[in-house]
């Protein structure tokens, strides 16, 4: 596609429910990032993939958060047993090149807005 | 730790005037990249401009320019001839080598007619 596509755009989940957020990066992009953005804050890094390899998951806040990119394109962020503090916008981003390249632009999707009630 | 500081939570500017949004950063990396993104109320992060740490000249993209002062570790965004559509959150971000993009807390810009 022309840009990074995320779905669903909006999700309301009951506390304790599992949710899955999908990201379609720009076609051919090697790197894929997930960020969490709380209301009024800047995005916080969650995890990074280079192709299908998850190279960095240091930002995942707990073992309830899990991400995968099995074929090196589409990625899914899964949150198990959601809590109210998980309410945030989840942003996916992609970059044409891989690790070690700080110069290539990172493009973001419109985000998935999660509200846990 | 990589840290990006945006000291202005909110800024107002008159339409058609220029405005500067401040950004300073911590780093011990010899090579890094600095980015500015615009986030309107729709939520999408829109890439505006990029500055590489070894670039000799300040980056410019249309009405956006980056005032890069390497010794002071600052990368201020200048928006010239502000338009009503420029009203949004603006984020400064940095990445280097194997470190993912790190963002500041953002500045909310309001353009007044």
Interface residues (C-beta under 8 A of the other chain):
Chain A: X33 X35 X41 X42 X43 X44 X45 X48 X56 X59 X89 X91 X93 X99 X100 X102 X103 X105 X106 X107 X108 X109 X110 X111 X113
Chain B: X4 X31 X32 X33 X35 X37 X42 X43 X44 X45 X46 X47 X50 X52 X91 X95 X96 X97 X98 X100 X101 X102 X103 X104 X105 X106
